[in-house]
């Protein structure tokens, strides 16, 4: 039980951090992508505004070098001067001059008017024409295609496809994501180790308290056996001396009740400690054998047990405890159920054996159903303790089921209460 609690704490802490990291990474990546696309679009818009179909003068005719260009004249490959830059452009001006632009201009009839290759070492004119043609077929004004961001500008006498190489920015994006994933993985591993330590510190006091409670129940049960035996012996001696009386009968009755209660407490303690040996057994045969004596008890009360038991279900467990489990569920149905029929079902369900006992019962709230397995809890406040019922039976059933690695639960619907126990089966 406490191992499960520790695991839940660790998984909750690590899972929460994992979700937060995923949200943070996604937010950063998407925000960065949107900002990059917006910046690229602004730079492409600036490029389009400055674009002209005028061919730059030949280098041999002008003999003007790039670093000595005069006003009104351009070196080969430069764009013509455009309108004055606005605030938007001033913000992106360094990136604008360091970026690689490409463009293809088409006439209205589809003739290529201009191909400007910003870096012919990376892109050939043929590849630019192929990319520009693919962009026009997409029918979108702007977007991305491969590593290129593009913007389509339709003028009166030509259509311009302007492209911006995003290889470096995409590489930087991938590097950023890899670094964040690496740092996040290291942080998760560190937090996993820390969360294990924290979980142990949190659960340790609860585990110690539970151990003390179980030790107290076991010790108290063993200590009470001696005075119970002494009371029983003294009562028998008095009965021989003075004969029977209602006072001695009352002493014997209460002493017997106390003895039964101590036996149940010790049984509960052994079941919770899980210290009984286990063996491979035929659960189907065990359940069938335990149903037989209860059928005669049910018949005496004018009721019947309908058993549906799937054969050849094997498990690893303690025969005595598993018989006790079946006995508790059937006894509970006979003692506290209503109606004439009790249904017991045993079947395979994936890798577990599913044992169900259903019977008609008085109305119960959801809170009462959840508390059925609490020690000494009884839904019927008018119920007395005759018949050896002290509100411990279902607690023992829960302890036995959990000691075998299974679970047990109760559900109430339309006047019927169903107890369902699952036990791992042997493969």
Buried (B, 14 or more C-beta within 10 A) or exposed (E): EBEEBBEEBBBEBBEEBBEEBEEEBEEEBEEBBEEBBEBBBBBBBBBBEBBEEEEBBEEEEBEBEEEEEEEEEBBBEEBEEBEEBEEEBEEBEEEBEEBBBBBBBBEEEEEBEBBBBBEEEEBEBEEBBEBBBBBBEEEEEBBBBEBBBBBBBEEEEBBBBBBBBBEEBBEEBEEBBEEBEEEBEEEBEEBBEEBBEBBBEEBEEEBEEBEEEBEEBBEBBEEBBEEBEEBBEEBEEBBEEEEEEEEBEEBBEEBEBBBBBBBBBBBBBBBBBBEBEBEEBBBBBBBBEBBEEBBEBBEEEEBEBEBEBBEEBBBBBBBEBBBBBBBBBBBBBBBBBEEEBBBBBBBEEEEBBBBBBBBBBEEBEEEBBEBBBEBEEBBEEEEEEEEBBBBBBBBBBBBBBBBBBBEBBBBBEEEBBBBBBBBBBEE
